[in-house]
Amino acid sequence: MAITIVVETGTGLSNSNSYVTVAEADTYNENHYYGSAWAALSDENKKRAIIFATRLLDEQVDWNGTPRKSTDTSVSDHQALRWPRNSVVDSDGYAVDHKTIPEWLKNSCSELARYLSASDRTAEPSTAGFSKLQVGSVSVDVDKNDQLPTMPKSVVQMVTAYGRIKFGHNVKLLRA
């Protein structure tokens, strides 16, 4: 079955599922040093990764501001995605246009899509339930906090001026 991307335009669409087009994600990732893996993906897999990245951004970031309310009666007040938003300012204090999807959000979605296409960052760790593994004379102590976060640091840094990460970043406490 073909995957259909409906890109949010900044009008608060009720059926959108993405912040970025495949072409925009391609442009972002072709300029990335590790973008060759993205370029090798089929368009269907790129669409899957983009839709998944959009969903994770909306689920895992508590965005600043409020959802945009349309004055156009033909547009639903129940936008599918959490952007566009009102009352959001950037890290320099300038208002973010509430009628567009900002470039930083398109970039963070493209960055996260590339990460998600490389590995399932939402999977439970394969060592879940183990504290130690031993085969013959080889023994490995398992650190239950040593796993890739769902949202990589590069994406977290891109979005933190515009919202707060809800969960997913473990902090390891060590006692002296």
Wavefront OBJ file of the C-alpha trace (Angstrom):
o trace
v 0.000 0.000 0.000
v 1.323 3.413 -0.946
v 2.074 5.800 1.890
v 0.574 9.274 1.526
v 2.168 12.266 3.175
v -0.094 15.218 3.921
v 2.241 18.082 4.797
v 1.070 20.729 7.247
v 1.133 24.071 5.443
v 0.707 26.338 8.445
v -3.075 26.503 8.129
v -3.849 23.877 10.776
v -4.968 21.044 8.502
v -7.169 18.395 10.095
v -5.580 15.564 8.078
v -1.847 16.380 8.007
v 0.697 13.772 9.110
v 4.012 15.472 8.358
v 5.920 18.706 8.863
v 8.146 18.156 5.845
v 7.996 16.814 2.285
v 10.270 14.044 1.029
v 11.993 16.620 -1.191
v 12.663 18.907 1.796
v 14.018 15.994 3.863
v 16.173 14.967 0.893
v 17.630 18.476 0.619
v 18.342 18.636 4.358
v 19.946 15.191 4.461
v 21.986 15.540 1.263
v 23.837 18.329 3.048
v 24.490 16.118 6.071
v 27.815 14.334 6.308
v 26.037 11.014 6.976
v 23.185 11.640 4.543
v 24.141 8.910 2.057
v 22.144 6.273 3.964
v 19.059 8.491 3.676
v 19.619 8.937 -0.075
v 19.677 5.150 -0.528
v 16.168 4.700 0.945
v 13.097 4.212 -1.231
v 10.567 7.049 -1.266
v 8.089 4.819 0.610
v 10.585 4.232 3.442
v 11.424 7.950 3.530
v 7.702 8.711 3.890
v 7.380 6.186 6.725
v 10.349 7.707 8.543
v 9.054 11.276 8.079
v 5.564 10.431 9.353
v 7.067 8.543 12.309
v 9.430 11.445 13.100
v 6.552 13.922 12.997
v 4.501 11.764 15.355
v 7.389 11.349 17.808
v 8.119 15.082 17.832
v 4.498 15.837 18.672
v 4.290 13.078 21.296
v 7.595 13.723 23.028
v 7.880 17.515 23.005
v 5.688 19.741 25.127
v 5.678 22.652 22.671
v 5.592 26.288 23.810
v 2.600 28.411 22.854
v -0.858 27.215 21.892
v -2.276 25.550 18.765
v -3.278 28.038 16.110
v -6.990 28.759 15.909
v -8.095 29.440 12.369
v -10.332 32.377 11.514
v -11.266 30.553 8.292
v -14.511 28.668 8.952
v -13.631 26.098 6.268
v -10.621 24.999 8.351
v -11.148 22.726 11.338
v -10.236 24.060 14.774
v -8.875 20.588 15.458
v -5.609 20.534 13.605
v -4.066 17.085 13.266
v -0.567 18.152 14.345
v 0.598 20.382 17.168
v 2.033 23.012 14.793
v 1.294 25.711 13.708
v 1.229 27.449 17.089
v 0.563 30.902 18.492
v 2.676 32.803 21.021
v 5.994 31.086 20.325
v 9.264 33.031 20.348
v 12.666 31.899 19.152
v 15.840 31.888 21.247
v 16.473 35.535 20.260
v 13.029 36.647 21.435
v 11.445 37.061 17.981
v 7.915 35.801 17.371
v 7.653 32.610 15.304
v 5.194 33.098 12.426
v 2.011 31.256 13.412
v 0.984 30.799 9.767
v 3.933 28.669 8.673
v 5.902 25.615 9.672
v 9.281 27.014 10.745
v 12.460 25.878 9.022
v 13.963 24.593 12.310
v 10.958 22.258 12.728
v 11.325 20.943 9.174
v 15.045 20.416 9.834
v 14.490 18.641 13.151
v 11.863 16.386 11.545
v 14.280 15.577 8.687
v 17.113 14.883 11.141
v 14.947 12.605 13.292
v 13.612 10.796 10.206
v 17.191 9.970 9.158
v 17.950 8.552 12.615
v 14.734 6.519 12.665
v 15.473 5.081 9.230
v 18.824 3.774 10.495
v 17.526 1.910 13.569
v 14.438 1.484 15.704
v 15.150 3.963 18.478
v 11.793 3.160 20.092
v 12.569 -0.551 20.647
v 13.135 -1.947 24.098
v 16.803 -2.794 24.691
v 17.756 -6.359 23.774
v 19.271 -6.740 27.252
v 16.025 -5.880 29.067
v 15.640 -8.065 32.150
v 19.333 -8.913 32.364
v 21.825 -7.496 34.815
v 24.671 -9.800 33.806
v 25.411 -12.096 30.867
v 27.938 -14.899 31.068
v 29.057 -17.382 28.424
v 31.898 -19.601 29.575
v 34.594 -17.416 31.053
v 33.283 -14.224 29.409
v 31.056 -12.106 31.630
v 29.329 -8.818 30.783
v 27.578 -6.545 33.276
v 24.591 -4.871 31.628
v 23.950 -1.165 32.212
v 20.176 -0.811 31.949
v 20.576 2.903 31.204
v 22.954 2.346 28.286
v 20.632 2.594 25.306
v 20.022 5.074 22.533
v 17.381 7.647 23.440
v 14.377 7.862 21.132
v 15.271 11.447 20.350
v 18.960 11.989 19.551
v 20.834 14.899 21.126
v 21.049 16.730 17.793
v 17.234 16.857 17.561
v 16.853 17.740 21.252
v 19.168 20.711 20.717
v 17.138 21.837 17.689
v 13.811 21.870 19.542
v 14.595 22.899 23.136
v 14.172 26.629 22.432
v 10.595 25.848 21.359
v 9.488 23.237 23.873
v 10.451 20.787 26.595
v 11.265 17.120 26.025
v 8.680 15.183 28.023
v 10.622 11.967 28.639
v 13.167 9.556 27.271
v 16.432 10.934 28.580
v 17.775 8.864 31.425
v 20.141 10.282 33.975
v 22.502 7.849 35.673
v 23.039 8.534 39.361
v 26.223 7.293 40.947
v 26.724 7.148 44.686
v 30.183 7.658 46.158
l 1 2 3 4 5 6 7 8 9 10 11 12 13 14 15 16 17 18 19 20 21 22 23 24 25 26 27 28 29 30 31 32 33 34 35 36 37 38 39 40 41 42 43 44 45 46 47 48 49 50 51 52 53 54 55 56 57 58 59 60 61 62 63 64 65 66 67 68 69 70 71 72 73 74 75 76 77 78 79 80 81 82 83 84 85 86 87 88 89 90 91 92 93 94 95 96 97 98 99 100 101 102 103 104 105 106 107 108 109 110 111 112 113 114 115 116 117 118 119 120 121 122 123 124 125 126 127 128 129 130 131 132 133 134 135 136 137 138 139 140 141 142 143 144 145 146 147 148 149 150 151 152 153 154 155 156 157 158 159 160 161 162 163 164 165 166 167 168 169 170 171 172 173 174 175 176
